Amino acid sequence: MKATAFWVESPGTGSLRSEVVDAPVDGEVLVRTLWSGISRGTESVVFRGEVPESERLRMRAPFQQGDFGGPVKYGYLNVGVVEQGPPALAGRAVFALHPHQSAFVVPESAVHVVPDDVPPRRAVLAGAVETAVNILWDAAPLVGDRLTVIGAGMIGCSVARLARGVPGVEVTVVDIDRAKADVCERLGVAYAHPDHAPRDRDIVVDASGSGDGLQLAIETAGTEGEIIEASWFGDRAVSVRLGGDFHSRRLSIRSSQVGMVAPRRRGSRSTADRLALALGLLRDPAFDALLTGDSSWRDLPVVMAEIASGSSPGLCHTIDWRDAG
């Protein structure tokens, strides 16, 4: 059968290609895509051709084709329906770490059933919520902690919504865009502009994707506070100031990356366990606040270019494949 897929042809240029999809064999499933989601941070880096040479192997998506710099078929937020496969999966909505494509065949083990009470469009957020779970496993907030998330993007907002469920944890999201206050209100967390970011925080999660965000994290962490760096900067250089009282306050900066399960849970949880947890957490309707845009698959090359250039603001932008045939 034929399918339509999105490819980054070269930095800054994308196109839709027609591809042949083979019939599934034993142990495989044929999935017809309903929705895919654009991961603004990572996919913008890929679209702009900013993946560093040293990270090109580690940053490959599970079903990526081609190489960074282009042409490359990239993406990992896909929800569809199993059209062919074992009886237990046939007709079920599933999440897969697959690029933007109208239909595809993958191993049965690569799809994860979406709970019946999670709307398929909301389920594209599974990758963001899974990342947030990993960040919080790294951060390990305690009862009553004061926690700041810098950057009200898809990841930062997911971290904030999950962290507010820890008893007594005070969560504030800091973002330069005051319009994000509305999203924070829907998520049940406080909003602050960087000029009014609270100080003396026990944990600061930087998901801003900017050097200024990381510097603000350093400045607002309390004595012996911990900073979790959750941004990915691609090949961009980032400078921070580690003078002043950075050492006397004994601050710590640690990275968090979703490619591996956080060390605190690596011995007891697999990546499949982590993703299943994320899908279950999406029963929370508050996550709909992160779905801020939607476009037809026909417009995907233009939409991706606008998002990568920064001219199309928002959080999770979904792509509707339901009429792709």
N, C-alpha and C positions, 0 to 999 in steps of 0.2 A: 504494500500500500504506500501511498505518498503522504508525506507530512511536510509542514512548514516550520522552519527553524530560524532563529535569529543568530546572526554571526557578526562579530566585530571584524571587519575586513582589514582595517588598519587603524592606528590611533585616531580617534575622533570620527570614524566612519563605520556605520553599521548597515546591514542589509538583511532581507528575508530570502532564504534559500529553500528550494524544494528538495526533499530528500526521500529516498526509498527506505521504508521500514520493513524489515523481514518479519515473517510470521514467527510467533513465539514457539519455542520447543519446550520440552519438559523442564520444569524448574524456572521458567520465565513467565512474565506477564506482559500483556499489551495494555498500555494505559492511554486513555484519551484525556487530554488536558482540559480542565475546566478554567483554572486560574494559575497564573504564575506571578511572582512578586519580584520587584527590583530591590536588591540590597544596595541602597544608595552609596554607602561608603565604599565597599569592596568593588562593586560593579563599575562605579565611576572611575576608580583607579585602573581597573582593567580596560575600560573603554578609552581612557586617555593614554594608555600605553605606559603606565607608571609602575608596573610591577618590577621590582629590582631583579637583576639577574640571579642574585643569590637566593631569592625566594621563589623562583619560577617552578621548581619542583614541589616545594611544600604547599604552595598556594593553588595547585591544580584542584579543580572541582572533580567529584567522583566520576562524572560522565562527560567531562570536558573533551572536546575534540579540537585539534590544532594547538598552537602555542601562543603564549602571551606576546603581545606586539601585533598579532594578527597574521593571517586569519585565525580566529578562535571562536568556538561556540562555548559560552560560559554562562553559568547561573546555577542556582541551587535551591530555589523556592518554588516548588511545583506541586499542585494539587490536581488530581484527576480521578477518573473512574476506571476501574479494571474492566476492560471489555473481553479479554481472554485470559484465562488462568485457572488455577484450582478452584473448586466450588466454594471454598471458604473465603476466597477473595473476589470472586466474580460479582460485579455490580457494586462493590464497595468503593467508597471514596478513600483515596490514599494520598499520603504525602511522600514525595521523593526528592532527593537532592539532584535534580536533573535540570539542565539548561532550558531556556525558553523554547518550547517545541510543541506542536499541536498534538502529536502522538509519538509514543516511543515504546521500545521493548527493553526491559531490564530484568535482572534476576529477581525472583520472588522475594529474596531476602532484602532487596533494596527498597521495598515499599513498606510504609508504615500506615496501618489503618487509622483513619480519622474517626474519633468517637462520634457516634450518631448525633450527639447534642452539641457538636461543634460545627458551625456553618463552614462550608468548603472555602469560601473567600477568606474568612478569618484564619483558617488553617495555614495559609501561606506564611503567617507569622511564626510558624513553628521553628524556623531557623533562628529567628531573632530571640525568641523566648528560650530556646536551647542555649544560645550564647549567654543570655542573661543568667540562666541557671548555673552555667560554668563559672561566670564571673562571681556570683554569690558564693559558690563553693570555694573559690579562691579567697574572697573577701571575708567570709565567715562572720557576718555581723552577729553580735551578742544582744541579748535582751537589754533594751534601754539605750542602745548605741545611737549616736548622732551621725547620720550618714548623708553625704552629699553626692549627687550625681551631676557631673558637669557635661552638658551636651544633651539636649532634649531631642535626640534623634530616635530612630527605631530601637536601637540597642539600649540607649540610656533610659528611655521611657519604660522599656520592658524591665530593666533592672529595678527602677523605682517602684513599679507596680508590685513586683514580687517582694521587694525588701519591706514594703509597708506591712506585709503580713506577719513579720516577726514582732512579737509583743513588745510594745514600748519603744520600738525604733522610730526615731524622728527622721523623716526623709524630706530633703529639699532638692529640687532640680534647678540647676543654674544654666541659663541660656541667654545669649545676647539678643535673641528674638523675643520681644515681649508678647508676641502673638501666641507663643507656646504656653502662656499662662492658662489659656482655655483648655488645652490638652491636659495639662497637669491637674487642673480642677476635676476633669472627667476621670482621671486616674486616681484621684484621692490623695494627691501629694502636694506639698507646697512648691511654689515657684519663686525664684529670685533672679533678678538681673545681676550680672557680674559685679556691678558697682555696689550691690547690697548683699553679696554672698555671705552666708554665716561663717563665723570663724570657729576655731577650736573643735574641729570635727574629728571623731574617732576614726572614720573611714571616709575617704574621698575616692570615688570612681570617676576616672576621666574617660568619657566617651565622646569627646568633642572633635577629635580628629585635628586638633590645632595645638601648636606650641603654646599659645596664650592660655588655652584650657589647662594644659599640664602645669604651667607656671602658677595659675590660679589654684590648682589643687595643692601645690606645695605651700602656697601662702595661707591657705585656709585650713590645712590639717592641724590638729592639736599636737601638743608634745607627745612624742612616741606614736603619733598617728600613722596610719598606713594608707598609701596611695596605690590604687589598682589602675594601671594603665591599660585600658581596653580598646584604645584607638589603633588603627593600622594606618601608617603614614606612607606606605609604598616606598618610593625612592626619594621622598622629600626629606631634607635635613631639618631637624628640630633642635632649637637651642633653648636651654633653660638655665636659670641662675641658681647655682648651688652654694653661693656664698651666704653672707648674713648669718641667720640662726638655723640654717638647714641642719648642720651637724649638732649644734648644741641642743636642738629639740629632738634629735635622734629619729628623724623621719625615715620611713622606708618606702621605696617605690618598687612595685612588682608588676610584671606583665601578666596579662591573662589572654589566652588565645584558645579558640574553640576546637582547634585541630586535635587536641588530646584532652581527655577527661582530666579535670583538676586533680592535683596530687592527693588531696584529702579524700577523694572518692575513687581514685584510679583502681584500687584493689577490690572494690565492691560494686562498681557500676561500669557498664560498657557504654559506648556511644549510643547503641540502640536503646538501652535503659534511659539514658538522658533525653533522647528524642521522644520516647514514649511519655516521659514525665512532662515534657514541654507541651505535647499535644493535649494531655489531660488538663494542664493548667489553662489552656485556651478555652475551657468551658466558661471562663470569666468574661462576661460581655463587655467589661471595661476596655478590653484590648481593641474593641472596634474603634476606639479613639485614634488608634494608630493607622487606620485605613483612610488615608487622606486624598487619594486620587485613583482614578481608574481610566483605562483606555483600551480600545480595540487592539488586537494583535497586529492589525494592519498599520497602526501608527507607531509600533515599537521602535523602529530606527530613529524617528524624530524625537520620541519621548525620551529615549536613552541619551541622546545627544543633549537635550535640554537639561536633564537631571545632572549629567556629568559636567555641564558648563556652569551649573548653579543658577540657571535662569528659571527653573521650575522647582519652587520650594515645596516642602511637605515632608511626610514621614514615609509610610509604605505606599508605593504606587503599584497597584495591581494591573495585570494584563488579562483581559477577557478573551478566552479562546473558544467559547462555547459554540460559536458559529463558524469555526474554522473548517468544518467538514472532515 
